[in-house]
Amino acid sequence: MTFAFDTAPVWLDLLGVFFFAVSGSLLAARKNIDIVGSLLLASLVGLGGGIIRDLILDAGPPAAFSNPAYIFPPVLATILVYSLYTSVERFTSLLTLFDAGGLALFCMTGTVKALDAGMNPLAAVLLGVMTAVGGGLLRDVTANEVPELFNPRDIYALPAFLGAALTAGLWVAGAFNVFTAAAIAAVVFTFRVLAWRRSWQAPLAVHGWHRRGETGAGSGDGSGAGPGDADGGNPGPRD
C-alpha cells in the first residue's frame, strides 16, 4: 500500500530539515561564524532543497513558508551546536553523518512529493536528487567551501540517485510504505558514509584521464609533478 506525501508523517520531512540544519551549524562553528550566521546557514541548508522542490512543483507557497513547524528544526540545530560544540568539535565526522541523514530523507520526500503531484517517475527521481543535494550545495557555496557535490574525491549525488530511484520504483510497484522507506533511508545513509570513509570515487568526466596529483611519480623527473603540469596545470590523458 502506498502513501501520498500529504498523508505521510510530516516529521519525516522535518527530521531531514533538522539533520541538514545541524550540518550547517557545525560548518558555521568551524568557520567561526557568529550565532546569527549559524542560524542563517542552518536555515539555508535545511530549507533550501525543499524550497527548490516546491517552487519547481508550483504547488503554492513552499512548505518552509506556509508551515511554521519548519522554523523550529534550524533553531533547534543552532541552539544545540552553540551549546554542545565545544564537546563535539573533535569529532569531525559529525557534519558528514548529519548531512548523510538529511540526504537519505530528502531524496525520498522530494521524489514522493513529485510523484504525488503527477510527475512521471524519471522526472520525480531527478527532482528527488535536486531536493537532496540542493541545500548542501547552497550551504557550501555560501560558506565559501568547495561543494561536496563537485568533490572529485568523494561520492555525494550517487546515493541520492539510488534512494530516489528505489523510491520511485517501489511507488510504481505499490510497495512504498513506512517500512520500505526506512530501508531506503538506511541504504542511502550507509552508501554515503561508506563512500566518505573509504574515499570511493566516481569516474572522471573524461575516460582515461588522471586525477591531479595521483600519478605524478610516473613523470620520470622525480619532481612529483602531475602528467598535465607541463601544459599549464591541466591533467593530460593516460599513456
C-alpha positions as CSV (number, residue, x, y, z in Angstrom):
1,M,0.0,0.0,0.0
2,T,1.4,3.4,-1.0
3,F,1.0,6.6,0.8
4,A,1.0,10.2,-0.5
5,F,3.3,12.9,0.8
6,D,0.4,14.7,2.3
7,T,-0.6,11.7,4.4
8,A,2.9,10.7,5.3
9,P,4.2,11.8,8.7
10,V,5.4,15.4,8.4
11,W,8.1,14.6,10.9
12,L,10.0,12.7,8.1
13,D,10.5,16.0,6.2
14,L,11.2,17.9,9.4
15,L,13.7,15.3,10.5
16,G,15.6,15.8,7.2
17,V,15.5,19.6,7.8
18,F,17.0,19.1,11.2
19,F,19.8,16.8,10.0
20,F,20.8,19.2,7.3
21,A,20.5,22.2,9.7
22,V,22.9,20.6,12.1
23,S,25.4,20.2,9.4
24,G,25.1,23.9,8.5
25,S,25.5,25.0,12.1
26,L,28.6,22.7,12.5
27,L,30.1,24.2,9.4
28,A,29.4,27.7,10.8
29,A,31.1,26.8,14.1
30,R,34.2,25.5,12.4
31,K,34.5,28.7,10.4
32,N,34.0,30.9,13.5
33,I,30.7,32.4,12.2
34,D,28.5,34.1,14.8
35,I,25.3,32.6,16.1
36,V,23.1,34.7,13.7
37,G,25.2,33.4,10.7
38,S,24.9,29.9,12.1
39,L,21.1,30.2,12.2
40,L,21.0,31.5,8.6
41,L,23.4,28.8,7.3
42,A,21.3,26.1,9.2
43,S,18.1,27.5,7.6
44,L,19.7,27.7,4.2
45,V,20.8,24.1,4.1
46,G,17.8,22.7,5.9
47,L,15.1,24.5,3.9
48,G,16.9,25.2,0.6
49,G,16.3,21.8,-1.0
50,G,12.6,21.8,-0.1
51,I,12.1,25.3,-1.3
52,I,13.6,24.4,-4.7
53,R,11.4,21.3,-4.8
54,D,8.2,23.2,-4.0
55,L,9.0,26.0,-6.5
56,I,9.5,23.6,-9.3
57,L,6.3,21.8,-8.5
58,D,4.5,25.2,-8.5
59,A,2.1,23.9,-5.8
60,G,1.7,27.2,-4.0
61,P,4.0,28.7,-1.3
62,P,6.8,26.4,-0.3
63,A,6.2,24.4,2.9
64,A,9.0,26.3,4.6
65,F,7.0,29.5,4.4
66,S,3.5,28.1,4.8
67,N,4.1,25.7,7.8
68,P,5.5,27.3,10.9
69,A,6.8,24.0,12.1
70,Y,9.7,24.3,9.6
71,I,11.1,27.1,11.6
72,F,11.9,25.0,14.6
73,P,14.5,22.5,13.3
74,P,17.0,25.1,12.2
75,V,16.5,27.0,15.5
76,L,17.0,23.8,17.5
77,A,20.0,22.8,15.5
78,T,21.6,26.2,16.1
79,I,21.0,26.1,19.8
80,L,22.3,22.5,20.1
81,V,25.5,23.3,18.2
82,Y,26.0,26.5,20.2
83,S,25.6,24.6,23.5
84,L,27.5,21.4,22.7
85,Y,30.1,22.3,20.0
86,T,33.0,22.5,22.5
87,S,32.4,18.9,23.5
88,V,32.0,17.5,20.0
89,E,34.3,19.6,17.9
90,R,36.9,16.9,17.8
91,F,34.5,14.5,16.0
92,T,34.9,15.8,12.5
93,S,32.7,13.1,11.1
94,L,29.6,14.6,12.7
95,L,29.0,17.1,9.8
96,T,29.1,14.2,7.3
97,L,26.9,12.0,9.3
98,F,24.2,14.6,9.7
99,D,24.5,15.6,6.1
100,A,24.1,11.9,5.1
101,G,20.9,11.7,7.2
102,G,19.4,14.7,5.5
103,L,20.4,13.3,2.1
104,A,18.7,10.0,2.8
105,L,15.4,11.6,3.9
106,F,15.2,14.4,1.3
107,C,15.9,12.2,-1.7
108,M,12.7,10.2,-0.7
109,T,10.5,13.1,0.3
110,G,11.3,15.0,-2.9
111,T,10.6,12.0,-5.1
112,V,7.4,11.1,-3.3
113,K,6.1,14.7,-3.4
114,A,6.9,14.9,-7.2
115,L,5.1,11.6,-7.8
116,D,2.1,12.7,-5.7
117,A,2.0,15.9,-7.9
118,G,1.7,13.8,-11.0
119,M,5.2,13.8,-12.3
120,N,6.5,10.8,-14.3
121,P,8.9,8.5,-12.4
122,L,12.0,9.8,-14.2
123,A,11.3,13.4,-13.6
124,A,10.4,12.6,-9.9
125,V,13.8,10.9,-9.5
126,L,15.6,14.0,-10.8
127,L,13.6,16.3,-8.5
128,G,14.3,14.0,-5.6
129,V,18.0,14.3,-6.2
130,M,17.8,18.1,-6.6
131,T,15.9,18.2,-3.3
132,A,18.6,16.1,-1.6
133,V,21.7,17.9,-2.9
134,G,20.3,21.5,-3.3
135,G,20.6,22.5,0.4
136,G,24.1,21.2,0.7
137,L,25.2,23.0,-2.4
138,L,23.8,26.3,-1.1
139,R,25.5,25.7,2.3
140,D,28.9,25.1,0.8
141,V,28.8,27.9,-1.7
142,T,27.6,30.4,0.9
143,A,30.3,29.3,3.4
144,N,33.0,29.6,0.6
145,E,33.6,25.8,0.6
146,V,34.2,23.5,-2.3
147,P,30.7,21.9,-2.7
148,E,30.7,18.2,-1.9
149,L,28.6,17.7,-5.0
150,F,31.6,18.6,-7.1
151,N,34.3,17.0,-5.0
152,P,36.2,14.5,-7.3
153,R,37.5,12.6,-4.3
154,D,34.1,11.8,-2.8
155,I,30.7,10.5,-3.9
156,Y,27.7,12.7,-3.0
157,A,24.9,12.6,-5.6
158,L,25.0,8.9,-6.4
159,P,23.5,7.8,-3.0
160,A,20.7,10.3,-3.6
161,F,20.1,8.9,-7.1
162,L,19.9,5.4,-5.7
163,G,17.5,6.4,-3.0
164,A,15.3,8.4,-5.4
165,A,15.3,5.6,-7.9
166,L,14.3,3.0,-5.3
167,T,11.6,5.3,-4.0
168,A,10.1,5.8,-7.5
169,G,10.3,2.1,-8.3
170,L,8.6,1.0,-5.1
171,W,6.0,3.7,-5.6
172,V,5.1,2.5,-9.1
173,A,5.0,-1.1,-7.8
174,G,2.7,-0.1,-5.0
175,A,5.2,-1.2,-2.3
176,F,6.4,2.1,-0.9
177,N,5.4,2.3,2.7
178,V,6.9,3.3,6.1
179,F,9.0,0.1,6.2
180,T,10.4,0.2,2.8
181,A,11.1,4.0,3.3
182,A,13.1,3.2,6.4
183,A,15.1,0.6,4.4
184,I,15.8,3.1,1.6
185,A,16.9,5.7,4.1
186,A,19.3,3.1,5.7
187,V,20.7,2.1,2.3
188,V,21.3,5.7,1.2
189,F,22.8,6.7,4.6
190,T,25.2,3.7,4.6
191,F,26.2,4.2,1.0
192,R,27.1,7.9,1.6
193,V,29.0,7.2,4.8
194,L,31.0,4.3,3.3
195,A,31.8,6.4,0.3
196,W,33.2,9.1,2.6
197,R,35.1,6.8,4.9
198,R,36.6,4.7,2.1
199,S,37.2,7.5,-0.3
200,W,35.2,6.0,-3.1
201,Q,35.4,8.0,-6.3
202,A,33.2,8.1,-9.4
203,P,34.9,8.0,-12.9
204,L,36.2,11.3,-14.2
205,A,34.3,13.2,-16.9
206,V,36.9,12.1,-19.5
207,H,37.8,8.4,-19.7
208,G,41.5,7.6,-19.2
209,W,42.5,10.9,-17.6
210,H,44.4,11.1,-14.3
211,R,43.2,12.8,-11.2
212,R,45.5,15.7,-10.3
213,G,48.4,14.6,-8.1
214,E,47.6,10.9,-8.0
215,T,50.1,9.7,-10.7
216,G,52.9,12.3,-10.6
217,A,55.5,9.7,-9.7
218,G,55.5,8.5,-13.3
219,S,56.7,11.7,-14.8
220,G,60.3,10.4,-14.7
221,D,61.9,13.6,-13.4
222,G,61.4,12.9,-9.7
223,S,59.7,16.2,-9.2
224,G,56.3,14.6,-8.4
225,A,54.6,16.8,-11.0
226,G,51.3,15.5,-12.4
227,P,51.0,14.4,-16.1
228,G,49.4,17.7,-17.1
229,D,51.7,20.2,-15.2
230,A,53.8,20.9,-18.3
231,D,50.9,22.4,-20.2
232,G,49.5,24.8,-17.7
233,G,48.3,22.5,-15.0
234,N,45.5,20.7,-16.9
235,P,45.7,16.9,-16.5
236,G,46.7,15.0,-19.6
237,P,45.5,11.7,-20.9
238,R,46.9,8.4,-19.9
239,D,49.7,6.9,-22.0
